[in-house]
Amino acid sequence: MKGTGVSFLTILFLVFLVLKLMHVIAWSWWWIFSPIWIPIAIAVIAVIVILAIFKKTHKNIKVYKNL
């Protein structure tokens, strides 16, 4: 069966958005959109850390530019 459902983070974002627009919560818009940007930020940080570790452990690899 194909997974075409809505993710938990999407539902959480929609709940935050509806509560904000109905003036139930007075949060900053940064927190309303946090279910969208926090996972992206974690992924970007993870890629940076992995690249830094790879660069540190493979610093003797030479790259030939003129092949």
C-alpha positions as CSV (number, residue, x, y, z in Angstrom):
1,M,0.0,0.0,0.0
2,K,1.3,3.4,-1.0
3,G,1.9,6.0,1.8
4,T,0.1,9.0,0.6
5,G,-1.2,10.2,3.9
6,V,-0.5,13.5,5.7
7,S,2.5,13.5,8.0
8,F,2.3,14.2,11.7
9,L,4.3,17.4,11.3
10,T,1.9,18.7,8.6
11,I,-1.1,18.1,11.0
12,L,0.8,19.8,13.8
13,F,1.5,22.8,11.6
14,L,-2.2,23.0,10.6
15,V,-3.3,22.8,14.2
16,F,-0.9,25.6,15.2
17,L,-2.0,27.7,12.2
18,V,-5.8,27.3,13.0
19,L,-5.2,28.1,16.7
20,K,-3.2,31.2,15.7
21,L,-5.8,32.4,13.2
22,M,-8.6,31.9,15.8
23,H,-6.5,33.9,18.4
24,V,-6.4,31.0,20.8
25,I,-2.6,31.2,21.0
26,A,-0.5,34.3,20.8
27,W,2.7,32.6,19.6
28,S,5.2,34.0,17.2
29,W,4.9,33.0,13.6
30,W,8.3,31.3,13.9
31,W,6.7,28.8,16.3
32,I,3.7,28.3,14.1
33,F,6.0,27.3,11.3
34,S,8.4,25.3,13.5
35,P,7.0,21.9,12.4
36,I,8.2,22.8,8.9
37,W,11.6,24.5,9.6
38,I,12.9,22.5,12.6
39,P,13.3,19.2,10.7
40,I,14.9,21.1,7.7
41,A,17.3,22.8,10.1
42,I,18.2,19.4,11.7
43,A,18.8,17.9,8.3
44,V,21.0,20.8,7.2
45,I,23.0,20.6,10.5
46,A,23.4,16.8,10.1
47,V,24.7,17.2,6.5
48,I,27.2,19.9,7.7
49,V,28.5,17.6,10.5
50,I,28.8,14.6,8.2
51,L,30.7,16.6,5.6
52,A,33.0,18.0,8.3
53,I,33.7,14.5,9.7
54,F,34.3,13.2,6.1
55,K,36.7,16.0,5.3
56,K,38.6,15.5,8.5
57,T,38.9,11.8,8.1
58,H,39.7,11.9,4.4
59,K,42.0,14.8,4.2
60,N,44.7,12.9,2.3
61,I,42.5,12.3,-0.7
62,K,43.6,14.3,-3.7
63,V,41.2,15.6,-6.2
64,Y,42.3,16.0,-9.8
65,K,40.7,18.9,-11.5
66,N,42.2,18.4,-15.0
67,L,41.2,15.0,-16.1
